[in-house]
Amino acid sequence: MFDKLKEIKEKGIGKIKDVGLSKAARVAINNFIKEYGKIVHLEIDSTNKTIDLEILLEGEAEPLAVTIQEYNILQKEDQYFVKIDNIQTSRAWINTLAANHLNGKTFTIPKEYASMIQKIL
């Protein structure tokens, strides 16, 4: 019984972390892509290491759905990075582009978000 309560508590805390991380990531990514569009939905699942998001690109009527089926947060000294793999989108040509140029790529996480990442991890 206590194991089940512990599991429920851990899942709840994990979900709260994911919501906070998702909100912070949305702000950071929107700042980075503001010339191209904006994130309208972003959900990080740290348990399964997945990210689901929708981006409304400038001039587009419908948002682009993106699923990152695997990500990893890496740390080297005081710098954090995110490595993404297995990207799928709602547009076939972007799937090809992602497979050729984004899968396995590592991105630097800006230092202003590092302290939050330390607390969450």
N, C-alpha and C positions, 0 to 999 in steps of 0.2 A: 504494500500500500504506500509506504513512504517513498519507494522508488518511483512509483507512478506520480506522486505529488511533486517530487523533485524534477521529473521529466517535464511535467506541465509548467512548472516555474521556469525552467531553463528555456523552454520553447517561447514562453511569453516574453522573457527578457530579450531573447534573440530577435523576436519580432519587433520589439520597441527599438532595439539598436538598428534594425534594418530600416525602419521608418525614418529615424533620424539621419542615418547615412544616405538614404534615398533623397531626402529633402536637400541635404547639403550638396550632394552630387548634382542634383538638378540645377541648383544655383550656379555651381562651378561650371558645368557644361554649358548652360545657357549663356554665361559670360563669354565662354570660349567660342561659341558658334553664333553669336548674335547677328553677324552679317548674313548668315545663311538661313536662319529660322530659329525655332525655340522648341524645347522639350515640353510636351503637353502632359506626358505621363512617364514616370520612372519608378520602377520597383526593383529593389535589390533583395535577393534571397541569399543571405550569407551562409545558410546551412547547406544549400544545394549549389552554391557558387554560380548563380545565374543572375542575369539582369534583363529585365523587359522594359522597353521604353518606346515611346511614340514621339516622333519629331515632326513638327509642322514646318516644312521647308518653304522659304519665300517663293511665292508664285504658284504653289501647289494647293489644290483644293482639299486633298486628303492627306492625313499624316502618314509618315513612313513608319511602319512597325519594325522594330529591331529586337531580336533576342540574342543575347550573348550567352551561350550555353555553358561556358566555363570561363571564370576569371580567377586570378590570384593576385593578392596584395603582397608585394615584395618590399623588403627594407634593406638598404645598403647604407650603413652608417646612419646619418640623420635624415636621409632622403627616402621617400616612399614612391613606389611605382605600382601600376596596375598592368598586368599582362592579360590580354584577352584572346580567347580561342573560340572557334566554332560559332561564327556569327551567321545568323539567318535574318533576312529581311522580307518585307512584303513585295519587293521588286527584284525580279530575276537578275537583271544586269548589275544591281548593287551586290547581290550575293556573289557574283563572279568577281567583282571589284574587291570585295571584302576578303574573299578567299585568296586572292592574289597579292593583296597589299596590307591587310590588317590582321589576319589570323596569326597569332603568335607574337604580335608586336607588343612592345612594352612602352607605356606612356608615363611620364613623370607626373606625380601628383603635386600640385603647387604647395609650397611650404606653409601657406596660411591655413591649409586643411590638415596638415600633418598632426597637429596636437589633437584634433578631434579623432583622427584615425587611431592614434595611440590609445586614447580613452576607450574607443569602441572595441579595438582588438584586444 
